[in-house]
Amino acid sequence: MADTLSHQLIAAHLVGGEMIPGSEIALHMDQALLQDILGTLVMLELDAMGIERVHTRTSVQYIDHTLLQQDNINADAHLFLKSACERLGVWYSGPGNGISHPVHMERFGVPGQSLVGCDSHTTAAGALGMLAIGAGGIEVAMAMAGEPLYLAMPEIMGVRLEGELPDWVSAKDIVLELLRRHGVAGAKNCILEYHGPGLATLDAMDRHVLANMGTEMGATSSVFPSDEVTRDFLRSRGREADWVALAAEPGCRYDRDEVVDLSRLEPLIALPSSPDRVVPVAEVAGEPLHQAYIGSSGNPGYRDIAVVAEIVAGRSVAGNVSLDINPSTRRILSALIDEGHLGNLVAAGARLHQPGCNGCIGMGQAPAAGRNSLRTVPRNFPGRSGTREDSVFLCSPETAAASALHGVITDPRRLDMPYPRPREPGDMRVNDDWFEPPLPPEQARTVELLATDNTPPLPLIAPLPETLEIPVLLTVGDNISTDDIMPAGARVLPLWSNVFASAEHVFEAVDSGYVARARERGEAGHAIVGGANYGQGSSRENAALVPRLLGLQLVVAESIARIHWQNLPCFGVLPLTFADPADRARLKQGQTLRIEAWRDQLAAGREVVATLEGGETLTLTHELSPRQREILSAGGVINWLRQEETS
């Protein structure tokens, strides 16, 4: 049978398991990507494992989130990460180089290789024909230590692109259309594999937009062929030697099929506060506007900013709007300067910010409370912008620019000008002097970690007791994100490397009393009950680790997002789902449930029986593999690895 490209990539890296959808497989990882806010935990985990040098072919630590240096904490963290890179054999990309995902494509992405990253948008590298997967930092640490990456074999959803985009419609509108159709969990445990004649009209950074935001549909990864478009991208970066042709075999069949006729698309926009609340821009045209934000890994290309520059050239941004420009990489910023686009933006009244994640993660550029902000970022979860009472829409650069000029949300097709089609310069080579390569092993061994008060060693996690008898301390609704569990933003994000300090902020926007209740229970433990798609969004492992340190032992939900579901047992938390979703109503805050001999129940099959107050029983289910059950029994990955070494 002819193979999809995804099957080819998985088979090339498979070291365990069978490629049957839903069964656990083990993959060798060629590369690892670390960003700073979770890279600190990865480095601490590697230290706790006793790793002296990483085993991945290429590992890169990026400084892209913690660029707002309002005190010493972020600057200290940069020094810690740099010393960890020197000690462990990891490339270091310092502040100012840009967002990890587009920079990795520019400098390190190689078609056909595998990549795991402690950031859910690591999937963006699939634009180059890589098998790129986001995971919790502890799983990234394991891959860097030479262990395989384990995951459920995904289904392959073939997304056939036909036709050509109309004027004023771009890549962001394609992925918003897919989100409109499938929702934020519609591609869970799937790889989105793009194919069809419409691909030829999308450049590599357009493809990045789609591969990046496949994560918002719950996808494990997104895969594009490595074709002449890929070759052109690598040639312009001086890396044509890394190119190899990759494509699905003719006649292959996908587990699921989707067709998008590009010619029928129109400008789209996601309403606050979920990426799948998508409507045509025309439906909300005329709504007031406070901010238009261009950039992030959701629209990181040269074109994405140059098109805005050409739209506003010779005009002025409306007085009531802040037009914020956030270049994604140092190289793209340099090209925008050389081509005169930056001058046009500044003359029109735009505000310029340094290359990095910045406003996408709430590190600066937070909007006024309750005021509409149009953003080209990947996510608009409540409060992610840095403003708890925000009103963030997701849209294309064209829609954001047109709206900034008119002062209200505007369909870009209303602009009285030809549609600009800027193309990036032919020479986009990246200066290697911007990166610090790994030190030789003999020199690396002399480096001491520059630990700070904000990078304390990780505490040991005790295994769960054989019988769980614990109260429900928190009940939450559907689509609770990891932003809800562990907030980001300039106030909290710098504390992420300190699990004790960040613990004060867990679930603070959902239930400000949760931490106090958890501390009162302490090691006696507690449970959380969730709805559908619990833990969606960012791969941040501290959304599992820190609640565990507060005593969380059990999560019961209608369904759990893939990465968070994998993170929970890695830190000794039992993840279960309702056999009957209607049973969710039976578990209220304060309700106590008892699960006897949970290890034996997990080993016996998929069902787990819990007893409620009054003697009623509740049937729950699990999907944990034997390996995950061993990890859970040990109290988490680090304990499990130590047991493996001594056995």
Disulfide bonds with the S-S distance in Angstrom:
none
